[in-house]
């Protein structure tokens, strides 16, 4: 609506003041700068990964070629990020709904601040917390789960005695992506048109029904968009995963509670880069290229989904 | 409509801040020129604490600047042979290819390679009710290869009469990141128990399925937090965890600085690398009484000849301090390393003394 009211006067404006020109230049420059930076990263990744892409299989660390090297990493990255999202998204939506519809104003405000504060905690702190606090706590529940729920592949065991498992990594990632998802979803719910809410209540809907009829449809594209933002962060999270997860390259498994876990791409780069040489360096960068491509794809899919959903938004 | 004013208020200060930031960076780089020559080094992160101790001790009586960038052994060797740094620290001696590159870089006189940092690697365990453990090399290899999986295995019990070994699962803990400690430990296993350790030696842990932790502190933490755990780590970081007495010949040796540096005295020097290269093939399988064979020996690399005479003197004096009894003691206090023996010191001294410059003027 802003664009339709703004467009005509812009054309007719006769004198362009210096401020306008500077601002236009600065903002255009910023936009271009982002594209240049992104292109720079892409060029760097491709040129540095190229020697690994063309190297003979036995030169790649592990000796079985690039695909065999990267596949477990990719698997670990995807399973940790996706399962973290499975935990975080429902939680984030529930928190956002609570803040916008249920909580008294003072509590809502305080809770909002606290959630935002979570986003300001550095990931190395989450790593330390996961490794020293959360991991030991999960040891007993995990051994219980492997004993009684062992038929579920997730809990096949044998349980780790230190708790530094994929399960803990997933929980830590979920906590880390929670603030960003909550913030975006909360903003969306706040903007639910009041008319829709009142209309729903007027036809006799309870509060839950009103949320289902007005808030959720209106916020759906935001929830998807926020999830993808969170997924992007979870895919790329490095330090916390490197510290929490006990990983080895052979561990392609859905088993979440053993010491034998697939590594993630970002954590693996952080762990191996300092002592890597020759083709090893290029191999690590090639895995980074894969992560870059996946993150890009995730974001593009998110865009597509949001754009498709827009037409059915409750708002219009 | 409001957006544009808001945007303007935001963008301008941001660009201003950016510009200021750049200016600040530029000026910061120009400052800090101390008196005396600057010598740059890079390499093994294992040496970082020792290098700090050496630098502090050395600069008490000397002018100049010494930098050590703990980029990792391989990075240090690469930078040294490329001529990027003046000296390097490395957890392994140069391989044949690197020897050629180093000779090319240093030119006439060749390169200096001396063992300067000897660090015992302890096997640390956390088993309920067990506060002393004796293990033979074959048993250690089987444990880390996950062939023995219970602490009350007869093979472990055989060397630990009178110890109440529990029926718990063995959780071997290894480094998740590439590490010289891993390489040295694997080398030991390969040499002392070749039949039980078929894996190739590299700085990455070869066995999947163990508990993997980041860095020495990560390994120690994992051993401490878990139960039935066993891991390998720098002995100085072992803390109050139970350390394993390792089988050497017919006896079992607990790590100690003397026992660790004794290995170098029974090891063979690698030949054909130039007179100033003191590379040792460690006698991991030694049966000599009183030696502790799981050690990490880290070398300092330098050139015999530098273009700049001031720099040459500085490097020479620094290395002299590093291998001196005083320097070794400083490293032992700061980094928990094992001081090299007097015997070895007298052998490597001439190599360090050879450092000089063909340009008499600077």
Interface residues (C-beta under 8 A of the other chain):
Chain A: X2 X5 X6 X19 X22 X23 X26 X27 X30 X61 X131 X132 X135 X136 X158 X160 X161 X162 X163 X164 X242 X243 X246 X247 X248 X249 X250 X251 X259 X260 X263 X271 X272 X274 X275 X276 X277
Chain B: X1 X3 X4 X7 X8 X11 X12 X15 X45 X71 X72 X73 X74 X75 X78 X169 X171 X173 X176 X177 X178 X179 X180 X203 X204 X205 X207 X208 X209 X210 X211 X212 X213 X214 X218 X221 X222 X225 X226 X227 X228 X229
